[in-house]
Amino acid sequence: MMQAFLLSFSLAMVSLQGPSPTVAPAFGFPVECTVGQTCLIQKLVDHDPGPGRRDYRCGLLTTDGHDGIDIRLRTMAEMRAGVPVVAAAAGTVLRTRDGEPDVSVGERGGRAGKDAGNAVVIDHGDGWQTQYSHLRQGSIGVRPGQRLGAGERIGLIGLSGNTEFPHLHFTVRHHDAAIDPFVGTGSLVPCGVAAPATGLWTPTAARSLGYAPAAVIAAGLASIAPPKPVTDRDPPPALAGPRAPMILWVDAMGARAGDQQRFSIVGPDGRVVHDQQSEIADGGLSWFAYSGKRAPATGWPRGRYLGRYALRRGGAIVAKIDVHGIIK
C-alpha cells in the first residue's frame, strides 16, 4: 500500500506511461535486506489499463492502480528492530514528511491526505524522482536540499499512512509518470516470454530480484490460531502444553484458486501426527490459513514438533516453510 504525495503531499495516482527519456538512472535496491529472507516483495506495479490487475510477469502480485513496489517485513518485531531504507540512486532530497504515527490503517481514522505517511522524495535529474513511503516515525535523517549518494540511509521501514503491515512503498517517476523499475521505459514482454531481469535496476540489484509468484510471509505452530492482521499477532501464540490443540498456521502471498496446500505436523518420534491437503477456492494477494487437531486423550508427547506447509501450483511447489514448536 502507498500513495504518492506530490507538491501538496496529497494522494496523486499517475499514469504508467510518460515521456521517453534519453538516459534513465540505474537504481539500487532501496532497503538493506535480503529479498526472500529478511524481507519480501509483496506487491508490484499494476500494468492492467482497466479495473483488473497484472504485474510485469502477467501475474497477480499487485492491486488495481498500484504504482510502486511494496517491500514488506514479516513481523512488527523486525520493524521495531529497525530496517534501513536507502537512496536508490544519487540525488537531491526534494521533500520530507515525518511525525505520522506507526499505526495500522485499520485502527486509525482519517489521514487527511497523508496516505504516504512519513515519506521522502528524491530528485535524480532529467525529470526522474523516487519516493519512499510509510517510513517509521522519527526515523527520517535527511532534509530538503541535501545531496545524497546512492545507498545513503534516509530512514527506516515503518507502518505510517495507509498501510496494514510494515513495509516500504517505493515509487519511480519520470516527469510525474510512474515507471516500473522492473520494466523501465520500454514495452512489456509478452506473457509466456522470458523477461529480462534488469529493467532500471543496477546489475547487483537485478541479480537478487528474481520473480517469485508466491511466498510464505510467516508461519508457526500454536495452540490457537493467531489473528490475521500482523499488528495483532505480536508475539504469535505458542504451544500451550500436552492437553491443548495443535495448529499449524500460515500467512502467505500470491495464492490462487486451484492451488493445492498441504499442512503436516511431525511429532518428536518422527511420526506424522496431522496431515491435511486441500484445494484453495479463491486465493488472493494475501492468504491466511491454518489446520490442526485436538490433543489425544493421553495428551501430546513432550518434545520438539515440526510443522510443514507447502503450496503447489500445476504440480510444482511455489511456496513452502518448515517451523518448529516445543511442548515442555
C-alpha positions as CSV (number, residue, x, y, z in Angstrom):
1,M,0.0,0.0,0.0
2,M,1.1,3.5,-0.5
3,Q,0.2,6.6,-2.1
4,A,2.0,9.4,-3.6
5,F,2.5,12.7,-2.0
6,L,3.4,15.3,-4.6
7,L,3.7,19.1,-4.1
8,S,0.7,19.2,-1.7
9,F,1.6,15.9,0.0
10,S,-1.8,14.7,-1.2
11,L,-2.7,11.4,-2.9
12,A,-2.0,11.5,-6.6
13,M,-2.4,8.5,-8.8
14,V,-0.4,8.9,-12.0
15,S,-0.2,7.3,-15.4
16,L,2.2,4.5,-16.1
17,Q,3.1,6.0,-19.4
18,G,5.1,9.1,-19.8
19,P,7.7,10.9,-21.9
20,S,10.6,8.6,-23.0
21,P,13.9,9.8,-21.5
22,T,17.2,9.7,-23.3
23,V,19.1,8.3,-20.3
24,A,17.5,6.6,-17.3
25,P,19.2,6.2,-13.9
26,A,20.2,2.8,-12.6
27,F,18.5,2.1,-9.2
28,G,19.9,0.0,-6.4
29,F,17.5,-1.8,-4.1
30,P,16.2,0.7,-1.6
31,V,16.2,-1.4,1.5
32,E,19.0,-3.1,3.4
33,C,17.5,-6.5,3.4
34,T,17.7,-9.8,1.5
35,V,14.6,-10.5,-0.6
36,G,13.1,-13.8,0.3
37,Q,14.9,-14.0,3.6
38,T,14.7,-10.8,5.7
39,C,12.1,-9.1,3.5
40,L,9.6,-9.8,0.7
41,I,8.3,-8.0,-2.3
42,Q,4.6,-8.4,-1.9
43,K,3.2,-6.0,-4.5
44,L,4.4,-4.9,-7.8
45,V,3.3,-2.2,-10.3
46,D,-0.1,-2.7,-11.9
47,H,0.1,-2.9,-15.7
48,D,-3.6,-3.6,-16.4
49,P,-5.1,-0.5,-18.0
50,G,-8.6,-1.4,-16.8
51,P,-10.1,-2.3,-13.5
52,G,-8.2,-5.6,-13.3
53,R,-4.6,-6.2,-12.1
54,R,-1.5,-7.6,-13.7
55,D,2.1,-7.4,-12.7
56,Y,5.1,-7.2,-15.2
57,R,5.2,-11.0,-15.4
58,C,1.5,-11.4,-16.1
59,G,0.9,-12.5,-12.5
60,L,-1.4,-11.1,-9.9
61,L,1.1,-9.7,-7.4
62,T,-0.5,-6.2,-7.4
63,T,-3.7,-4.3,-6.9
64,D,-5.6,-2.1,-9.3
65,G,-3.7,1.1,-9.9
66,H,-0.8,0.3,-7.7
67,D,2.1,2.5,-8.9
68,G,5.1,1.2,-7.0
69,I,6.7,-1.8,-5.2
70,D,5.9,-2.9,-1.7
71,I,8.9,-4.2,0.2
72,R,7.5,-5.7,3.4
73,L,8.7,-7.1,6.7
74,R,7.3,-10.3,8.2
75,T,6.8,-9.0,11.8
76,M,6.3,-6.0,13.9
77,A,9.4,-7.0,15.9
78,E,11.5,-6.6,12.7
79,M,10.1,-3.1,12.3
80,R,10.9,-2.1,15.8
81,A,14.5,-3.5,15.4
82,G,14.9,-1.1,12.5
83,V,15.4,-2.0,8.8
84,P,17.2,0.8,6.9
85,V,15.8,2.5,3.8
86,V,18.4,3.9,1.5
87,A,18.6,6.2,-1.6
88,A,18.2,4.0,-4.7
89,A,20.4,6.4,-6.7
90,A,22.3,9.7,-6.1
91,G,20.2,12.8,-6.0
92,T,18.9,15.7,-4.0
93,V,16.1,15.5,-1.4
94,L,13.1,17.4,-2.5
95,R,10.6,16.8,0.2
96,T,10.2,15.0,3.5
97,R,7.4,14.4,6.0
98,D,7.7,12.9,9.5
99,G,5.6,12.8,12.6
100,E,2.9,10.4,11.4
101,P,2.3,7.5,13.9
102,D,3.1,3.9,13.1
103,V,-0.5,2.7,13.4
104,S,-2.3,0.3,11.1
105,V,-4.9,2.0,8.9
106,G,-7.5,-0.4,10.3
107,E,-7.0,1.2,13.7
108,R,-6.8,4.8,12.6
109,G,-9.3,7.3,11.4
110,G,-8.9,9.8,8.6
111,R,-5.4,10.5,7.3
112,A,-6.1,14.0,5.9
113,G,-4.4,13.2,2.5
114,K,-1.3,11.7,4.2
115,D,-1.7,8.2,2.7
116,A,2.1,8.0,2.2
117,G,2.7,8.5,5.9
118,N,6.2,9.6,6.7
119,A,8.0,9.9,3.3
120,V,10.9,11.2,1.3
121,V,11.1,12.3,-2.3
122,I,14.5,12.4,-4.1
123,D,15.2,14.2,-7.4
124,H,17.7,12.4,-9.6
125,G,17.7,14.9,-12.5
126,D,16.2,14.8,-16.0
127,G,12.7,14.5,-14.6
128,W,13.5,11.4,-12.6
129,Q,12.3,11.1,-9.0
130,T,11.9,8.3,-6.4
131,Q,9.6,8.3,-3.4
132,Y,9.9,6.3,-0.2
133,S,6.6,6.0,1.7
134,H,5.4,4.6,5.1
135,L,8.7,5.3,6.9
136,R,8.9,4.8,10.7
137,Q,8.0,7.9,12.7
138,G,11.1,9.8,13.8
139,S,13.5,7.8,11.6
140,I,14.0,10.2,8.7
141,G,17.5,11.6,8.8
142,V,17.6,13.7,5.7
143,R,16.4,17.2,4.8
144,P,15.2,19.0,1.7
145,G,18.1,20.3,-0.4
146,Q,20.5,17.6,0.9
147,R,22.6,15.8,-1.6
148,L,22.7,12.1,-1.2
149,G,24.8,9.3,-2.7
150,A,23.4,6.0,-3.8
151,G,22.9,3.8,-0.8
152,E,22.9,6.5,1.8
153,R,20.4,5.9,4.6
154,I,17.3,8.1,4.6
155,G,15.1,6.3,7.3
156,L,13.6,3.1,8.5
157,I,10.7,0.9,7.3
158,G,7.6,1.8,9.2
159,L,3.8,1.5,9.5
160,S,2.7,5.1,8.9
161,G,0.0,6.2,6.5
162,N,-2.3,4.0,4.5
163,T,-0.9,0.6,5.4
164,E,-1.8,-2.6,7.3
165,F,1.7,-4.1,7.7
166,P,5.3,-2.7,8.0
167,H,6.7,-2.0,4.5
168,L,8.3,0.5,2.2
169,H,6.3,1.6,-0.8
170,F,9.0,2.5,-3.4
171,T,7.9,4.6,-6.5
172,V,9.9,5.6,-9.5
173,R,8.6,8.5,-11.6
174,H,9.7,10.3,-14.8
175,H,8.1,13.7,-15.4
176,D,5.4,12.7,-12.8
177,A,4.6,9.4,-14.6
178,A,5.1,6.2,-12.6
179,I,7.6,3.8,-14.1
180,D,8.0,0.2,-13.2
181,P,11.7,-0.3,-12.4
182,F,11.4,-4.0,-13.4
183,V,10.4,-2.8,-16.9
184,G,11.9,0.6,-17.5
185,T,10.7,2.8,-20.3
186,G,10.4,0.0,-22.9
187,S,7.5,-2.2,-23.7
188,L,6.3,-5.1,-21.5
189,V,7.5,-8.5,-22.6
190,P,4.5,-10.7,-23.8
191,C,3.1,-13.2,-21.4
192,G,5.0,-16.5,-21.5
193,V,8.2,-15.0,-22.8
194,A,11.2,-14.8,-20.5
195,A,11.6,-11.3,-19.3
196,P,15.0,-9.6,-18.8
197,A,15.9,-9.2,-15.2
198,T,17.5,-5.7,-15.3
199,G,14.9,-3.1,-16.1
200,L,16.1,0.1,-14.4
201,W,17.9,-1.9,-11.6
202,T,21.7,-1.9,-11.2
203,P,23.2,-5.3,-12.2
204,T,23.8,-6.0,-8.5
205,A,20.1,-5.3,-7.6
206,A,18.8,-7.2,-10.6
207,R,20.7,-10.4,-9.6
208,S,18.8,-10.5,-6.2
209,L,15.3,-9.7,-7.6
210,G,14.0,-12.8,-9.3
211,Y,10.3,-13.0,-9.7
212,A,8.5,-15.2,-7.1
213,P,4.8,-15.9,-7.8
214,A,4.1,-16.8,-4.2
215,A,5.8,-16.9,-0.8
216,V,5.2,-17.6,2.8
217,I,5.3,-14.4,4.9
218,A,5.1,-16.1,8.3
219,A,4.0,-19.4,9.9
220,G,4.0,-21.1,13.2
221,L,2.9,-23.9,15.5
222,A,0.4,-22.8,18.1
223,S,-2.4,-23.9,20.4
224,I,-4.7,-21.2,19.0
225,A,-4.7,-19.6,15.5
226,P,-3.3,-16.1,15.6
227,P,-5.3,-13.2,14.2
228,K,-4.8,-12.3,10.5
229,P,-3.5,-8.7,11.0
230,V,0.2,-8.8,11.6
231,T,-0.2,-5.9,14.0
232,D,-2.4,-8.1,16.3
233,R,0.0,-11.1,16.1
234,D,2.8,-9.9,18.2
235,P,4.1,-12.1,19.7
236,P,2.4,-15.1,18.0
237,P,0.7,-17.8,20.1
238,A,2.8,-20.7,21.1
239,L,2.2,-24.4,22.1
240,A,0.4,-24.3,25.4
241,G,1.0,-27.8,26.6
242,P,0.2,-31.5,26.2
243,R,-3.6,-31.1,26.5
244,A,-4.0,-28.1,24.2
245,P,-4.8,-28.3,20.5
246,M,-2.0,-28.1,17.9
247,I,-2.4,-25.8,15.0
248,L,-0.1,-25.0,12.0
249,W,-0.9,-21.5,10.7
250,V,0.4,-19.8,7.7
251,D,0.3,-16.2,6.3
252,A,1.2,-16.3,2.6
253,M,1.0,-14.2,-0.5
254,G,0.1,-15.0,-4.1
255,A,-2.2,-18.0,-3.6
256,R,-4.5,-18.6,-6.5
257,A,-7.8,-20.5,-7.0
258,G,-6.9,-24.1,-7.8
259,D,-3.6,-24.2,-5.8
260,Q,-3.1,-27.2,-3.6
261,Q,-2.0,-26.6,0.0
262,R,-0.7,-29.2,2.5
263,F,-0.3,-28.9,6.2
264,S,1.6,-31.6,8.1
265,I,2.8,-31.9,11.7
266,V,5.6,-34.4,12.7
267,G,6.0,-35.5,16.3
268,P,9.1,-35.9,18.4
269,D,9.4,-39.5,17.4
270,G,9.3,-38.7,13.7
271,R,5.8,-39.9,13.1
272,V,3.2,-37.7,11.3
273,V,0.5,-36.7,13.8
274,H,-1.5,-34.5,11.4
275,D,-1.7,-34.3,7.7
276,Q,-4.3,-32.3,5.6
277,Q,-4.5,-31.4,2.0
278,S,-7.0,-29.1,0.3
279,E,-7.6,-27.1,-2.8
280,I,-7.8,-23.3,-2.5
281,A,-11.1,-22.0,-3.8
282,D,-10.3,-18.3,-4.2
283,G,-6.8,-17.3,-3.0
284,G,-5.6,-13.7,-3.2
285,L,-2.6,-11.4,-2.8
286,S,-2.8,-12.1,0.9
287,W,-3.7,-15.6,2.1
288,F,-4.2,-16.7,5.7
289,A,-5.0,-20.4,6.6
290,Y,-4.5,-22.9,9.3
291,S,-5.1,-26.6,10.1
292,G,-4.7,-28.7,13.2
293,K,-6.3,-31.1,15.7
294,R,-7.2,-31.6,19.3
295,A,-4.8,-33.3,21.7
296,P,-5.2,-37.1,22.0
297,A,-6.8,-38.4,25.2
298,T,-3.4,-39.1,26.6
299,G,-2.0,-35.7,25.6
300,W,0.7,-34.8,23.2
301,P,4.1,-36.4,23.9
302,R,6.6,-33.8,25.2
303,G,9.3,-32.7,22.8
304,R,10.0,-30.9,19.6
305,Y,7.4,-30.8,16.8
306,L,7.9,-30.0,13.1
307,G,5.2,-28.2,11.1
308,R,5.5,-28.2,7.3
309,Y,3.4,-26.2,4.8
310,A,3.6,-26.4,1.0
311,L,1.7,-24.6,-1.7
312,R,1.6,-26.3,-5.1
313,R,0.6,-25.0,-8.5
314,G,0.5,-27.2,-11.5
315,G,2.3,-29.9,-9.5
316,A,5.2,-27.6,-8.6
317,I,5.8,-26.2,-5.2
318,V,5.6,-22.4,-5.4
319,A,6.0,-21.6,-1.6
320,K,6.9,-23.7,1.5
321,I,8.1,-23.4,5.0
322,D,9.2,-25.5,8.0
323,V,8.6,-24.3,11.5
324,H,9.2,-25.9,14.9
325,G,7.5,-25.8,18.3
326,I,8.2,-27.4,21.7
327,I,5.9,-29.0,24.3
328,K,7.7,-28.9,27.6
